[in-house]
Amino acid sequence: MRILTVGAGAVGGFFGARLATAGQDVSFLVRPGRAKALEARGLRVAGQGEELHLAPKLVTAGAVGGPYDLVLLSVKATALHTALADIEPAVGPDTAVVPLLNGVAHLQVLVARLGATAVLGGVAKVVTTLNDDGDILRMAPPAVILTGELDARPSARVDAIRDALAEAGIDSPATEDIVAAMWHKWVFISTLVALTCLMRGTVGEVNAVPGGADLAAALVSETAAVAEAAGHPVTGAELAFTMSTVTSPGSPLTPSLYRDLVAGAPTEADHVLTDLTLRARALGVATPLLDLAALQLRVHEHRLAAGRP
């Protein structure tokens, strides 16, 4: 399978490295600066008993080639429109594009730009980060990609993608409704983002003080209520997992959006939180805590736009 991984960061780099190591024909679409670093050092993955080091096949905007069988889109939402312009030459009549972004707003953008037949749904479950050398550190066991047709019909191309992922040691269980799975991931990540960004601390730090666990539980209730009103109720098991994660004493967990916030960098706030609050309002669901978290992050983005850290 000829695969284009858009980005070679913590998520795309990890999955692309796994696929390339398993023998798939993988190219990484990267910016010139990242290309220079990868040419000099190679693509490295470490952690959880795994050590990968490869010389990746790199392409840059304007020289993408194509078409590809599969495009894994792993950029941040803030880079989506630029990435779409870059990948258009890579998308042919038989190309499948699997986005691994949080939320669901990007689906409409992708379908409008690339056509409905090209776009699948996608969910990534992996805990990775980049160190100062640009190497990928895997910090927890999950390595999962869920994918499926947006209309939930079975398809041979989804089966082929899942087989390729499985051969690379990437779990890809069948899902009956990929859009629902994307919503359920959104419930998890938006709860985690709102909790840590509002309180400016790790999950463990928030739960170490009186009222912290109550706040976490209230946020779970708000996000789950939006998903249910949208027609994608979270299962009991998924709800229990989210609740246990965000109320875990001593947990060092923070989402990447929180780390961007404390670093004074732009965030995916509009895609992860603001969009959810707007949908909640349209559905008649009250989300005062999510509204507050989204407002705080909008102030952060406003300050950055004004040149103030």
C-alpha positions as CSV (number, residue, x, y, z in Angstrom):
1,M,0.0,0.0,0.0
2,R,1.3,3.4,-1.0
3,I,0.8,5.7,2.0
4,L,1.3,9.4,2.6
5,T,1.6,10.5,6.2
6,V,1.0,14.2,6.5
7,G,3.3,15.3,9.2
8,A,6.1,13.5,11.1
9,G,5.3,14.7,14.6
10,A,4.4,12.7,17.6
11,V,1.3,11.1,16.1
12,G,1.9,10.9,12.4
13,G,5.6,10.1,12.9
14,F,4.8,7.2,15.2
15,F,2.2,5.6,13.1
16,G,4.1,6.2,9.9
17,A,7.3,4.7,11.4
18,R,5.3,1.6,12.4
19,L,3.9,1.2,8.9
20,A,7.2,1.8,7.2
21,T,9.0,-0.7,9.5
22,A,6.3,-3.3,8.6
23,G,7.2,-2.9,4.9
24,Q,4.5,-0.5,3.6
25,D,5.6,2.2,1.1
26,V,5.4,5.2,3.4
27,S,6.2,8.8,2.5
28,F,6.2,11.7,5.1
29,L,5.0,15.1,4.0
30,V,7.0,17.6,6.1
31,R,8.1,21.2,6.2
32,P,11.6,22.0,5.1
33,G,12.9,22.4,8.6
34,R,11.6,19.1,9.8
35,A,12.9,17.5,6.6
36,K,16.4,18.7,7.3
37,A,16.3,17.4,10.9
38,L,15.0,14.0,9.8
39,E,17.6,13.7,7.0
40,A,20.4,14.3,9.6
41,R,19.1,12.2,12.4
42,G,16.5,9.8,11.0
43,L,13.1,9.1,12.5
44,R,13.4,7.7,15.9
45,V,10.7,6.2,18.2
46,A,11.4,5.1,21.8
47,G,9.5,4.0,24.8
48,Q,7.2,1.2,26.1
49,G,9.9,-1.3,25.1
50,E,10.0,-0.1,21.5
51,E,13.0,1.2,19.6
52,L,12.6,2.2,16.0
53,H,15.2,4.1,13.9
54,L,14.7,4.6,10.1
55,A,15.6,6.8,7.3
56,P,12.2,8.0,6.2
57,K,11.1,8.8,2.7
58,L,10.4,12.5,2.8
59,V,8.4,14.8,0.5
60,T,7.7,18.5,0.8
61,A,4.9,20.7,-0.5
62,G,5.0,21.1,-4.2
63,A,6.7,17.7,-4.7
64,V,4.2,15.3,-3.1
65,G,3.7,13.0,-6.0
66,G,0.7,10.8,-6.1
67,P,-1.8,9.6,-6.2
68,Y,-1.5,7.5,-3.0
69,D,-3.7,4.6,-1.8
70,L,-3.9,6.1,1.7
71,V,-3.3,9.6,3.2
72,L,-3.0,9.7,7.0
73,L,-3.8,13.3,8.0
74,S,-2.2,14.0,11.4
75,V,-1.8,17.7,11.5
76,K,-3.2,20.0,14.1
77,A,-6.5,21.7,13.2
78,T,-4.7,25.1,13.0
79,A,-2.7,23.7,10.0
80,L,-5.6,22.0,8.3
81,H,-6.2,24.4,5.4
82,T,-2.5,24.6,4.5
83,A,-2.2,20.8,4.6
84,L,-5.2,20.4,2.3
85,A,-3.6,22.6,-0.3
86,D,-0.4,20.5,0.0
87,I,-2.1,17.1,-0.3
88,E,-4.5,17.8,-3.2
89,P,-2.0,16.3,-5.7
90,A,-1.8,13.2,-3.6
91,V,-5.5,12.4,-3.8
92,G,-6.7,10.4,-6.8
93,P,-10.0,8.7,-7.5
94,D,-9.1,5.7,-5.4
95,T,-7.3,7.5,-2.5
96,A,-8.7,7.2,1.0
97,V,-8.0,10.1,3.4
98,V,-8.1,9.2,7.1
99,P,-8.0,12.3,9.3
100,L,-6.6,11.8,12.9
101,L,-7.7,15.2,14.3
102,N,-9.8,15.7,17.4
103,G,-13.4,16.8,17.1
104,V,-15.6,16.5,14.0
105,A,-15.5,19.9,12.4
106,H,-12.8,19.0,10.0
107,L,-15.0,16.4,8.2
108,Q,-17.1,19.0,6.5
109,V,-13.9,20.9,5.4
110,L,-12.4,17.7,4.0
111,V,-15.5,16.6,2.2
112,A,-15.9,20.1,0.6
113,R,-12.3,20.2,-0.5
114,L,-11.6,16.6,-1.5
115,G,-15.0,15.1,-2.2
116,A,-17.1,12.8,-0.1
117,T,-15.8,9.6,-1.7
118,A,-12.2,10.3,-0.6
119,V,-12.8,10.9,3.1
120,L,-13.1,8.3,5.8
121,G,-13.5,8.9,9.5
122,G,-10.6,8.4,11.9
123,V,-9.7,8.2,15.5
124,A,-6.2,7.9,16.9
125,K,-5.4,6.6,20.4
126,V,-1.8,7.0,21.3
127,V,0.2,8.9,23.9
128,T,3.4,10.2,22.3
129,T,5.4,13.4,22.4
130,L,8.5,14.9,20.7
131,N,11.6,15.5,22.8
132,D,14.1,18.3,22.2
133,D,15.9,16.3,19.5
134,G,12.7,15.7,17.6
135,D,12.5,12.1,18.5
136,I,9.1,10.5,19.3
137,L,8.7,9.2,22.8
138,R,5.9,6.7,23.5
139,M,4.6,7.2,27.0
140,A,1.7,4.7,27.3
141,P,0.7,1.4,25.7
142,P,-2.2,2.3,23.3
143,A,-1.5,2.3,19.6
144,V,-4.9,2.4,18.0
145,I,-6.4,3.8,14.8
146,L,-10.1,3.4,14.2
147,T,-11.4,4.1,10.7
148,G,-14.6,3.6,8.7
149,E,-16.8,5.0,6.0
150,L,-18.7,8.1,7.1
151,D,-22.0,6.5,6.2
152,A,-21.1,3.4,8.3
153,R,-21.3,1.0,5.3
154,P,-18.8,-1.9,5.1
155,S,-16.1,-1.4,2.5
156,A,-13.2,-3.3,1.0
157,R,-10.9,-0.3,1.3
158,V,-11.5,0.0,5.0
159,D,-10.8,-3.7,5.5
160,A,-7.5,-3.2,3.5
161,I,-6.5,-0.3,5.6
162,R,-7.3,-2.1,8.9
163,D,-5.2,-5.1,7.6
164,A,-2.2,-2.9,6.9
165,L,-2.5,-1.3,10.3
166,A,-2.7,-4.7,12.0
167,E,0.4,-5.9,10.2
168,A,2.2,-2.9,11.6
169,G,1.2,-3.7,15.2
170,I,-1.4,-0.9,15.2
171,D,-4.7,-2.1,16.7
172,S,-7.6,-1.3,14.4
173,P,-10.8,-3.0,15.6
174,A,-13.9,-2.8,13.4
175,T,-16.3,0.0,14.4
176,E,-19.9,0.1,13.3
177,D,-20.1,3.9,13.4
178,I,-16.9,5.9,13.0
179,V,-18.6,9.2,13.5
180,A,-19.9,8.1,16.8
181,A,-16.4,6.9,17.7
182,M,-15.1,10.4,16.8
183,W,-17.7,12.0,19.1
184,H,-16.7,9.6,21.9
185,K,-13.1,10.5,21.6
186,W,-14.2,14.2,21.5
187,V,-16.0,13.8,24.9
188,F,-12.8,12.4,26.4
189,I,-10.3,15.0,25.0
190,S,-12.6,18.0,25.5
191,T,-13.1,17.0,29.2
192,L,-9.4,16.6,29.7
193,V,-8.6,19.9,27.9
194,A,-11.2,21.9,29.9
195,L,-10.2,20.4,33.2
196,T,-6.4,21.0,32.9
197,C,-6.6,24.3,31.1
198,L,-9.2,25.8,33.5
199,M,-7.1,24.7,36.5
200,R,-3.7,25.1,35.0
201,G,-2.5,21.8,36.3
202,T,-2.2,18.0,35.6
203,V,-5.0,15.7,36.3
204,G,-3.4,14.6,39.6
205,E,-2.8,18.2,40.7
206,V,-6.5,19.1,40.1
207,N,-7.7,16.0,42.0
208,A,-5.3,16.7,44.9
209,V,-7.4,19.6,46.1
210,P,-11.0,19.7,47.5
211,G,-13.5,20.1,44.7
212,G,-11.1,19.0,42.0
213,A,-12.8,15.6,41.4
214,D,-16.2,17.3,41.5
215,L,-15.2,19.6,38.8
216,A,-13.9,16.7,36.7
217,A,-17.2,14.9,37.1
218,A,-19.2,17.9,36.2
219,L,-17.2,18.4,33.0
220,V,-17.8,14.7,32.1
221,S,-21.5,15.3,32.5
222,E,-21.5,18.3,30.3
223,T,-19.5,16.8,27.4
224,A,-21.5,13.5,27.5
225,A,-24.8,15.5,27.5
226,V,-23.7,17.2,24.3
227,A,-22.8,14.0,22.6
228,E,-26.1,12.4,23.6
229,A,-28.1,15.4,22.3
230,A,-26.2,15.2,19.0
231,G,-27.3,11.5,18.6
232,H,-24.0,9.9,19.7
233,P,-24.5,8.8,23.3
234,V,-21.4,7.6,25.1
235,T,-21.5,4.0,26.3
236,G,-21.2,3.2,30.0
237,A,-17.8,1.7,29.6
238,E,-16.5,4.7,27.7
239,L,-18.0,7.1,30.3
240,A,-16.4,5.1,33.1
241,F,-13.0,5.2,31.4
242,T,-13.2,9.0,30.9
243,M,-14.3,9.5,34.5
244,S,-11.6,7.3,36.0
245,T,-9.0,9.0,33.8
246,V,-9.9,12.6,34.8
247,T,-10.3,11.8,38.5
248,S,-7.1,9.7,38.9
249,P,-5.1,10.8,42.0
250,G,-1.5,11.5,41.2
251,S,-1.9,11.3,37.5
252,P,0.7,13.4,35.5
253,L,-1.6,13.4,32.5
254,T,-2.1,16.6,30.4
255,P,-3.3,16.9,26.8
256,S,-1.1,18.5,24.1
257,L,-3.4,21.5,24.0
258,Y,-2.7,22.2,27.7
259,R,1.1,22.0,27.0
260,D,0.7,24.4,24.1
261,L,-1.2,26.8,26.4
262,V,1.4,26.9,29.1
263,A,4.1,27.2,26.5
264,G,2.5,30.4,25.2
265,A,1.8,28.8,21.8
266,P,-1.3,28.8,19.6
267,T,-3.8,26.0,20.5
268,E,-6.6,24.0,18.8
269,A,-9.1,25.6,21.2
270,D,-11.7,26.5,18.5
271,H,-11.7,23.0,17.1
272,V,-11.8,21.1,20.4
273,L,-13.8,23.4,22.8
274,T,-15.5,26.3,21.0
275,D,-17.0,24.1,18.3
276,L,-18.4,21.8,21.1
277,T,-20.0,24.7,23.0
278,L,-21.6,26.1,19.8
279,R,-23.1,22.7,19.0
280,A,-24.3,22.5,22.6
281,R,-26.0,25.9,22.3
282,A,-27.7,24.9,19.1
283,L,-28.9,21.7,20.7
284,G,-30.2,23.5,23.8
285,V,-27.7,21.9,26.2
286,A,-26.3,24.1,29.0
287,T,-22.5,23.8,29.3
288,P,-21.4,26.6,31.7
289,L,-18.0,25.0,32.5
290,L,-17.1,24.3,28.9
291,D,-18.2,27.8,28.0
292,L,-15.8,29.2,30.6
293,A,-12.9,27.0,29.5
294,A,-13.5,28.0,25.8
295,L,-13.6,31.6,26.8
296,Q,-10.4,31.4,28.7
297,L,-8.6,29.9,25.7
298,R,-10.1,32.5,23.3
299,V,-8.5,35.2,25.6
300,H,-5.2,33.3,25.2
301,E,-5.5,33.3,21.4
302,H,-6.5,37.0,21.4
303,R,-3.4,37.9,23.4
304,L,-1.2,35.9,21.0
305,A,-2.8,37.7,18.0
306,A,-2.0,41.0,19.7
307,G,1.6,40.1,20.2
308,R,1.3,39.6,24.0
309,P,2.4,36.2,25.5
